[in-house]
Amino acid sequence: MAIILDKTKTLFTLQTDHSMYQMKTGRYGVLLHTYFGKKGSIFDYSYLVTYADRGFSGNPYDAENDRTYSLDALPQEYPTYGSGDYRGCALKVRYPDGSFSCELKYKGYEIKKGKYTLPGLPAIYETEDKTADTLIITLEDTRRLFCVHLYYGVFEKLDIITRAVCIENHSDVSLYLENIQTACIDFLYGNFDFHTFYGRHVKERTHQRTPLAHGIQSVGSTRGTSSHQYNPFFILSEKDTSEDTGGCYGMSLLYSGDFLGSAEHDQYEQTRCLLGIHPENFTWCIKPGDSFYSPEAVLAYSDEGLERLSHIYHRAYRENLCRGIWKNKRRPILLNSWEGVYFDFDGDKLVSMAEEASRLGVELFVMDDGWFGKRDLDVSGLGDWIVNEKKLGCSLHDVSDRIHALGMSFGIWFEPEGLNEDSELYRAHPDWALRIPGKPPVRARYQLLLDFSREDVREYILRHVCQVLDSAKIEYLKWDLNRSLSDLYSASLPSDRQGEVAHRYVLGVYDMLEKLNNRYPDMLIEGCSGGGGRFDAGMLYYTPQIWCSDDTDAIERLSIQYGTSFGYPVSTMGSHVSKCPNEQTGRMTPLYTRGIVAMSGTFGYELDPGEMTDEDRETVKNQIAEFKQYYNLIQYGDYYRLTSPDGTKSWHSWEFAAQDGSEAILFAVSLQIHPNGPGCWCRLKGLKKDRIYLADGIEYPGDVLMNTGLPLPAAKTEYDGIRIHITEI
Ligand code: GLA
């Protein structure tokens, strides 16, 4: 059992293979956080907590005249607003009298075999190995109106601890949640760097590492989605932590809406990290007898640097978050029509693209935006999920049949949440859009959004989506969303509950995705939001792959996929080879290089294959054969960031190594080219040091490849790409 309770029943120690987490019910019933980090002796780590008379830091009433006991300075497991702790809090509740101050006291615990689940929310699940345990600690507010159940899922082998919170109103009055953070981690000491993943549309998840200064550093979203701008995942590392040395902590939220992740370095050089729903657009009324569940957070610790931390998340998300048959089945190599033809196609054009693609070895043809309603541009038609047979020149069934006759499967694009004002749906149901009566709505990409917090709206859309899916053989669905939320107002909620719309919207998206997954268990669903605007662990529970970015330029993709790799496995990163010069940047990149970058993701193409030269066709055939050959190594091997793509090295390189160290594949792209330039060597990782490997026809001992490295050739052209397969002999 990974949950250890000491005899006094006040000290809870959670252990995974390499990490440990501890809490203790302190004096006056307050639950203190006493340890998170490297696995060590089971010991009462509260010995580290010091008590001193702290000026201007309040003392709980129960402490009577003990001025050395202040929650403002103590490490807490679930700090509340108004308890005398003036740091960021995990919980703020509006009581019926309008006040907010709240204190929680320990009430009890429960330990269960297996992993808890969360109603309507994504959660890490236990696989057949049945190695998860659950601890639920219950706290009660001192006014005795509600309980707080803190959920801990301990996955020993995965080296993760999951957390969630449930607030249960057992009073006879309504309570209003104003802020509920899923997880808090207090560090008594430490000098940390804060790693976040910021971006914008067509430049998502750029890795940023900054020293933590006094004050609060935070990332978050109030856009209704997890957003292109910041990702609901961050890392706190020690100053000298590198890819393969040093301590670091990861906090990742399984949530696709507004979030806030923060790190506060305080007056006593302590650090508090919080992660949960962003309180800005959030108020939730809990009626008597009702409960509210927070989204889940996944915590991990590595004492072997960032690379090991990433491997923990990669494994957990690949194996215990993604679901369905596509979790372990090889995903089809696809051709998506978007960048090839945009809105300009008919059925014959699509079939001719598919014919060309099938000759190259592509396995799935995806018809992107433009096949429904009045949709020849993005200004109209969204919401009208009726096949435009006039445009196609035939039925969807015909298109699908002709594509299947080529031996390919067929996929289709939807934006179920979207709505143009110029659509039949909007004309019939203007009140179904998210908009505030009397206020002109904010438009984005000429569109509004449907009120997905409403069940009737979702049911209507689901029915129409299913009608299309049932009208032809369709094996893949791309679920897109092309704007951020605004005008948060739902006609279905009373005025005191409008603060629930943003969260109810996310729950609505999850609800519909769950229904789609249940109804079409064999369908591969790919998430998308203008590229990677909703690339988060919440969506991965429903869609095992997500289109990483609308930026398909291979060189830009190096930093997007590099940043994404800190918290997410390559099996989730939608990545395609697109045409040259690139649509977004105008850059010329060799097809070979575009191939190795896309191969380090789910792999596919996004161009008109009819426009390719014969030479390019041969290259594509080879790429497809290579991807199939190395699929298992790439998807299930350990991914190593060998360099950063910041352009300071002549070759930017990354590697996949089999988990048993028997083989590896090295990819590199030249980011600098200098005539008569210096040499370049690449130290490999994940091999067995006492075995012999063959690399580029030469035999090397594993330790040599890892310690002194493999010499890389001089790049022939800018953005040259290389691939070297290394096998044990
Ligand atoms: C978004 C997606 C693209 C494409 C277009 C279609 O931008 O990210 O891949 O599907 O929408 O409108």
Residues whose N, C-alpha, C, O or C-beta is under 5 A from the ligand:
A	BS01	GLA	W338 D368 D369 C528 S529 G530 G531 D550
